[in-house]
Amino acid sequence: MNKPVPDPPYNTHPFSEAAIVEDLLKDSAAAQRALDHYLAPPAQESKPRKPGSLFIIAPGVDTESLLAHACETLASVSVMASSLAFELESTQRSSVLAIQQMVALAELTVNRALDNVDPA
């Protein structure tokens, strides 16, 4: 003989409602801590930035010289990427051409900064 199932069935959940609410509150607190960690990090003291010692720009180099060097470097990278793109096919070619375009935009930006430093 089968026992009839009551309508509504008995509460078969091993936890009480209070325990479920407590778990939800714990989860909510954990979620809030995670959000606070990523979206509202605590204010940190600003320390002066220490450059690495492997590659360093000589102190005292003027801004115009730095911008001119950056512009020449970007122009060289642009030419190298363009040359490489013509040796590739399909999506690889498109990717290298996209990189070349970003380098060209950076070069234009550095050129404008150089013009602002020395309007001539």
C-alpha positions as CSV (number, residue, x, y, z in Angstrom):
1,M,0.0,0.0,0.0
2,N,1.3,3.4,-1.0
3,K,0.9,6.2,1.4
4,P,-0.9,9.2,-0.1
5,V,1.2,12.3,-0.6
6,P,-0.2,15.2,1.3
7,D,-1.3,18.3,-0.6
8,P,0.8,20.4,-0.1
9,P,3.7,17.9,0.6
10,Y,5.5,18.0,3.9
11,N,8.5,20.2,4.1
12,T,11.3,17.9,3.1
13,H,14.0,20.6,3.1
14,P,16.6,19.8,5.8
15,F,16.9,23.5,6.7
16,S,14.5,25.7,8.5
17,E,13.3,29.0,7.0
18,A,15.5,30.8,9.5
19,A,18.6,28.9,8.3
20,I,17.8,29.7,4.7
21,V,17.4,33.4,5.5
22,E,20.7,33.3,7.4
23,D,22.5,31.7,4.4
24,L,21.0,34.3,2.1
25,L,22.2,37.1,4.4
26,K,25.7,35.6,4.5
27,D,25.8,35.3,0.7
28,S,24.6,38.9,0.4
29,A,27.3,40.1,2.8
30,A,29.9,38.2,0.8
31,A,28.6,39.6,-2.4
32,Q,28.7,43.1,-1.0
33,R,32.3,42.7,0.2
34,A,33.3,41.4,-3.3
35,L,31.6,44.4,-5.0
36,D,33.2,46.8,-2.5
37,H,36.6,45.2,-3.2
38,Y,36.4,45.7,-7.0
39,L,34.2,48.8,-7.3
40,A,35.1,50.8,-4.3
41,P,38.7,49.9,-3.3
42,P,40.0,51.6,-0.2
43,A,41.9,54.8,-0.7
44,Q,45.6,54.1,-0.9
45,E,48.4,56.4,-0.1
46,S,50.0,57.6,-3.4
47,K,53.6,56.7,-3.5
48,P,56.0,58.2,-6.0
49,R,56.4,55.9,-8.9
50,K,59.8,54.2,-9.0
51,P,60.9,53.3,-12.5
52,G,62.4,49.9,-13.1
53,S,66.2,49.8,-13.3
54,L,66.5,47.6,-16.4
55,F,65.4,50.2,-19.0
56,I,65.5,53.9,-17.9
57,I,65.4,57.2,-19.7
58,A,68.2,59.5,-18.8
59,P,67.0,62.0,-16.3
60,G,66.9,65.6,-17.6
61,V,66.0,64.8,-21.2
62,D,63.7,67.5,-22.4
63,T,60.1,66.8,-23.5
64,E,60.7,67.7,-27.1
65,S,63.5,65.1,-27.4
66,L,61.4,62.4,-25.8
67,L,58.5,63.1,-28.1
68,A,60.7,63.2,-31.2
69,H,62.2,59.8,-30.2
70,A,58.8,58.3,-29.5
71,C,57.5,59.6,-32.9
72,E,60.5,58.0,-34.7
73,T,60.0,54.7,-32.9
74,L,56.3,54.6,-33.7
75,A,57.1,55.4,-37.4
76,S,59.5,52.5,-37.4
77,V,57.1,50.1,-35.8
78,S,54.4,51.2,-38.3
79,V,56.7,50.4,-41.2
80,M,57.6,47.0,-39.8
81,A,54.0,46.0,-39.1
82,S,53.0,47.1,-42.6
83,S,55.7,45.0,-44.2
84,L,54.8,42.0,-42.1
85,A,51.1,42.3,-43.0
86,F,51.9,41.9,-46.7
87,E,53.6,38.6,-45.9
88,L,50.5,37.2,-44.1
89,E,47.1,36.0,-45.2
90,S,43.5,36.4,-44.0
91,T,42.8,37.2,-40.3
92,Q,46.5,37.4,-39.4
93,R,47.0,40.1,-42.0
94,S,43.9,41.9,-40.7
95,S,45.2,41.7,-37.2
96,V,48.7,43.1,-38.1
97,L,47.1,45.9,-40.1
98,A,44.9,46.8,-37.1
99,I,48.0,46.9,-35.0
100,Q,49.7,49.1,-37.6
101,Q,46.7,51.4,-37.6
102,M,46.8,51.8,-33.8
103,V,50.5,52.6,-34.0
104,A,49.8,55.2,-36.7
105,L,47.2,56.8,-34.5
106,A,49.7,56.9,-31.6
107,E,52.2,58.4,-33.9
108,L,49.8,61.1,-34.9
109,T,49.1,61.8,-31.2
110,V,52.8,62.1,-30.4
111,N,53.2,64.4,-33.4
112,R,50.4,66.7,-32.1
113,A,52.0,66.7,-28.7
114,L,55.3,67.6,-30.3
115,D,53.6,70.5,-32.2
116,N,52.2,71.7,-28.9
117,V,55.6,71.7,-27.3
118,D,57.3,73.6,-30.2
119,P,54.6,75.3,-32.3
120,A,57.3,76.7,-34.6
